[in-house]
Amino acid sequence: MNTPLTTEQQIQAVLSALAEVQACDNCGARFRFGDLDCPHCGAELDDYFRGWAGRLLEKLGIYPGGPGV
């Protein structure tokens, strides 16, 4: 059984996740949070961000088995 993360560990996990390089699955161009479409090829990024958020919530122990895992 996994030990729950402390609040400080959760904060560090969020900051670390925000610092990850985000790249379009379609063309590989880098994008930033707040972009709705890839700035290079125009691909929609909603599915990417939903998967990223699900993985983060699971890492934080908030949403075990969440989407995008």
C-alpha atoms as a printed R data frame, in Angstrom:
   type eleno elety resid chain resno      x      y       z
1  ATOM     1    CA   MET     A     1  0.000  0.000   0.000
2  ATOM     2    CA   ASN     A     2  1.299  3.447  -0.914
3  ATOM     3    CA   THR     A     3  1.845  6.012   1.797
4  ATOM     4    CA   PRO     A     4 -0.207  9.188   1.183
5  ATOM     5    CA   LEU     A     5  1.802 12.192   0.091
6  ATOM     6    CA   THR     A     6  2.253 15.051   2.511
7  ATOM     7    CA   THR     A     7  1.027 18.485   1.502
8  ATOM     8    CA   GLU     A     8  4.607 19.560   0.764
9  ATOM     9    CA   GLN     A     9  5.123 16.504  -1.459
10 ATOM    10    CA   GLN     A    10  1.889 17.300  -3.282
11 ATOM    11    CA   ILE     A    11  3.013 20.894  -3.843
12 ATOM    12    CA   GLN     A    12  6.374 19.705  -5.153
13 ATOM    13    CA   ALA     A    13  4.640 17.213  -7.464
14 ATOM    14    CA   VAL     A    14  2.444 19.978  -8.919
15 ATOM    15    CA   LEU     A    15  5.392 22.343  -9.413
16 ATOM    16    CA   SER     A    16  7.393 19.561 -11.039
17 ATOM    17    CA   ALA     A    17  4.522 18.656 -13.369
18 ATOM    18    CA   LEU     A    18  4.110 22.302 -14.399
19 ATOM    19    CA   ALA     A    19  7.822 22.515 -15.241
20 ATOM    20    CA   GLU     A    20  7.694 19.522 -17.628
21 ATOM    21    CA   VAL     A    21  8.247 20.272 -21.301
22 ATOM    22    CA   GLN     A    22  4.900 19.961 -23.053
23 ATOM    23    CA   ALA     A    23  5.036 18.861 -26.690
24 ATOM    24    CA   CYS     A    24  2.349 18.286 -29.292
25 ATOM    25    CA   ASP     A    25  1.690 14.603 -29.973
26 ATOM    26    CA   ASN     A    26  1.087 15.472 -33.634
27 ATOM    27    CA   CYS     A    27  4.141 17.552 -34.606
28 ATOM    28    CA   GLY     A    28  6.352 17.740 -31.504
29 ATOM    29    CA   ALA     A    29  6.176 21.521 -31.161
30 ATOM    30    CA   ARG     A    30  6.380 22.850 -27.618
31 ATOM    31    CA   PHE     A    31  3.354 24.595 -26.165
32 ATOM    32    CA   ARG     A    32  2.352 26.297 -22.932
33 ATOM    33    CA   PHE     A    33 -0.542 25.924 -20.551
34 ATOM    34    CA   GLY     A    34 -3.340 28.102 -21.765
35 ATOM    35    CA   ASP     A    35 -2.810 27.107 -25.395
36 ATOM    36    CA   LEU     A    36 -5.957 25.483 -26.732
37 ATOM    37    CA   ASP     A    37 -4.400 24.417 -30.010
38 ATOM    38    CA   CYS     A    38 -0.843 23.610 -31.028
39 ATOM    39    CA   PRO     A    39  0.862 26.866 -32.081
40 ATOM    40    CA   HIS     A    40  2.591 25.006 -34.948
41 ATOM    41    CA   CYS     A    41  0.111 22.558 -36.502
42 ATOM    42    CA   GLY     A    42 -3.195 23.640 -34.931
43 ATOM    43    CA   ALA     A    43 -3.948 20.257 -33.330
44 ATOM    44    CA   GLU     A    44 -6.428 20.423 -30.458
45 ATOM    45    CA   LEU     A    45 -4.694 19.940 -27.082
46 ATOM    46    CA   ASP     A    46 -7.702 19.127 -24.876
47 ATOM    47    CA   ASP     A    47 -7.057 15.361 -24.804
48 ATOM    48    CA   TYR     A    48 -3.392 15.959 -23.958
49 ATOM    49    CA   PHE     A    49 -4.250 18.239 -21.013
50 ATOM    50    CA   ARG     A    50 -6.945 15.868 -19.738
51 ATOM    51    CA   GLY     A    51 -4.461 12.994 -19.729
52 ATOM    52    CA   TRP     A    52 -1.823 15.161 -18.028
53 ATOM    53    CA   ALA     A    53 -4.312 16.237 -15.349
54 ATOM    54    CA   GLY     A    54 -5.466 12.647 -14.738
55 ATOM    55    CA   ARG     A    55 -1.875 11.457 -14.306
56 ATOM    56    CA   LEU     A    56 -1.147 14.331 -11.913
57 ATOM    57    CA   LEU     A    57 -4.248 13.623  -9.825
58 ATOM    58    CA   GLU     A    58 -3.296  9.973  -9.617
59 ATOM    59    CA   LYS     A    59  0.267 10.898  -8.580
60 ATOM    60    CA   LEU     A    60 -1.201 13.118  -5.848
61 ATOM    61    CA   GLY     A    61 -3.371 10.230  -4.668
62 ATOM    62    CA   ILE     A    62 -6.548 12.158  -5.372
63 ATOM    63    CA   TYR     A    63 -7.891 10.170  -8.326
64 ATOM    64    CA   PRO     A    64 -6.529  6.598  -8.321
65 ATOM    65    CA   GLY     A    65 -6.902  4.935 -11.692
66 ATOM    66    CA   GLY     A    66 -7.869  8.232 -13.290
67 ATOM    67    CA   PRO     A    67 -8.051  8.909 -17.023
68 ATOM    68    CA   GLY     A    68 -4.902  9.086 -19.055
69 ATOM    69    CA   VAL     A    69 -2.958  6.628 -16.946
